[in-house]
Structures are given as structure tokens and as C-alpha cells.
């Protein structure tokens, strides 16, 4: 199945995926390592989602001075990204969900034991992915 994504659709997908990693980094005790590991996983994605995430772009808008402001932007973007992909190709929506979940796991791989703050952020990200 062929997918046609607008520039806005692509921006939503990128903002959602990289935003999820940013939320985890904001909640982590080693934010740089968390962001690096999560971003590497996103860059390694395949399919349409992989092409969108790997594209050089400046349309990722992760503004916000607090974690709450960032979450207000990212969590709805996660749900919107799944919904827009689901309309065109349910398999690609599943690919997106899986890609973000792998990025979450990769971002947390350096933790010997996840703390409650990180665990709660993962729960919120997962709920947003499953809300569509």
C-alpha cells in the first residue's frame, strides 16, 4: 500500500518520535545518554516511518521550558501520528508504535534499574501511542 504524507504529517511523526525520546531524557538521571541512545534507535527505523525519521529536517518543534509544556506538545503528537498512519496503512502505524517502543527501550538501556519518574513517563508515552 502506498502512503502519501504531507509535510505537516511528516513533521507530526518526527515531533512525536523525537519528542518521546526528549521526554525520557528530561526524566532521566543521564539525559545525554538517554537522548543519544533513543535517537540512534529512531534513526535506525525502517519502512515509511524510517524514511520520515531519517530525513534531514528542521521541522521538529520541541519547544517548552518545562517537562509539562513538552508533554503537552509530544503526547498529543504521538496519538496524532498513529492516527494519521492508521488511516493510510495500519501496518505502518504498527511500525511507528514499535519504533517508538524500541527507542524507549534503547533510551533506557543504560539504566540498571528504572526509577519511578522514568517509568511513569514511559507509561504516559505508551498510553498516547495506544490512544489512537
C-alpha positions as CSV (number, residue, x, y, z in Angstrom):
1,X,0.0,0.0,0.0
2,X,1.3,3.4,-0.9
3,X,1.3,6.2,1.7
4,X,1.0,9.8,0.9
5,X,2.2,12.1,3.7
6,X,2.0,15.8,3.7
7,X,4.9,17.9,5.1
8,X,2.7,18.5,8.2
9,X,2.2,14.8,8.6
10,X,5.9,14.2,8.4
11,X,6.5,17.0,11.0
12,X,4.0,15.4,13.3
13,X,5.7,12.0,13.0
14,X,9.1,13.4,13.7
15,X,8.0,15.6,16.5
16,X,6.2,12.7,18.1
17,X,9.0,10.2,17.9
18,X,11.9,12.5,18.8
19,X,9.7,14.2,21.4
20,X,9.1,10.9,23.1
21,X,12.9,10.5,23.4
22,X,13.2,14.1,24.7
23,X,10.5,13.4,27.4
24,X,12.5,10.4,28.6
25,X,15.7,12.4,28.6
26,X,14.1,15.1,30.6
27,X,13.1,12.5,33.2
28,X,16.4,10.6,33.2
29,X,19.4,10.8,35.5
30,X,21.7,10.7,32.4
31,X,19.8,12.8,29.9
32,X,22.5,12.9,27.3
33,X,23.0,9.2,27.2
34,X,19.2,8.7,27.1
35,X,18.8,11.1,24.2
36,X,21.7,9.6,22.2
37,X,20.5,6.0,22.6
38,X,16.9,6.8,21.8
39,X,17.7,9.0,18.8
40,X,20.0,6.3,17.4
41,X,17.2,3.8,17.6
42,X,14.8,6.2,15.8
43,X,17.4,6.8,13.1
44,X,17.6,3.1,12.6
45,X,13.9,2.6,11.8
46,X,12.7,1.1,8.6
47,X,9.7,1.4,6.3
48,X,8.0,4.7,5.6
49,X,8.4,5.7,9.2
50,X,12.2,5.1,8.9
51,X,12.4,7.3,5.8
52,X,10.5,10.1,7.6
53,X,12.6,9.9,10.8
54,X,15.9,9.7,8.9
55,X,15.2,12.7,6.7
56,X,17.2,15.9,7.4
57,X,14.6,18.4,8.6
58,X,14.2,21.4,10.8
59,X,10.5,20.9,11.3
60,X,10.7,19.2,14.7
61,X,9.2,21.7,17.2
62,X,10.2,20.6,20.7
63,X,9.7,23.9,22.5
64,X,8.8,24.2,26.1
65,X,10.6,25.4,29.2
66,X,9.2,22.6,31.4
67,X,8.6,18.9,31.1
68,X,4.9,19.6,31.3
69,X,5.0,22.0,28.4
70,X,7.0,19.4,26.3
71,X,4.5,16.7,27.3
72,X,1.6,18.9,26.2
73,X,3.1,19.0,22.7
74,X,4.5,15.5,22.4
75,X,1.8,13.2,23.9
76,X,-0.9,14.5,21.5
77,X,1.5,14.3,18.6
78,X,2.1,10.6,19.4
79,X,-1.6,9.9,19.2
80,X,-2.0,12.0,16.1
81,X,0.9,10.3,14.3
82,X,-0.5,6.9,15.0
83,X,-4.0,8.0,13.8
84,X,-2.8,9.5,10.6
85,X,-0.7,6.4,9.7
86,X,-3.6,4.1,10.7
87,X,-5.8,5.8,8.2
88,X,-3.4,5.1,5.3
89,X,-1.7,1.9,6.3
90,X,-2.3,0.1,9.6
91,X,0.9,-1.9,9.2
92,X,2.9,1.4,9.1
93,X,1.0,2.6,12.2
94,X,2.2,-0.6,14.0
95,X,5.7,0.1,12.6
96,X,5.6,3.6,14.2
97,X,4.4,2.2,17.6
98,X,7.1,-0.4,17.5
99,X,9.8,2.1,16.5
100,X,8.9,4.4,19.4
101,X,8.8,1.5,21.8
102,X,12.2,0.3,20.7
103,X,13.6,3.9,21.0
104,X,12.2,4.0,24.6
105,X,13.9,0.7,25.4
106,X,17.1,1.8,23.8
107,X,17.0,5.1,25.7
108,X,16.6,3.3,29.0
109,X,19.2,0.5,28.2
110,X,21.9,2.2,30.3
111,X,19.8,2.2,33.4
112,X,20.4,-0.6,35.8
113,X,17.0,-0.1,37.4
114,X,14.4,2.3,36.0
115,X,13.3,4.9,38.5
116,X,9.6,5.8,39.2
117,X,9.8,9.1,37.2
118,X,11.1,7.3,34.1
119,X,8.6,4.5,34.5
120,X,5.7,7.0,34.7
121,X,6.9,8.8,31.6
122,X,7.1,5.5,29.7
123,X,3.5,4.8,30.8
124,X,2.3,8.1,29.5
125,X,4.1,7.7,26.2
126,X,2.7,4.2,25.8
127,X,-0.8,5.4,26.6
128,X,-0.5,8.1,24.0
129,X,0.6,5.6,21.4
130,X,-2.3,3.3,22.2
131,X,-4.9,6.1,22.3
132,X,-5.4,6.3,18.6
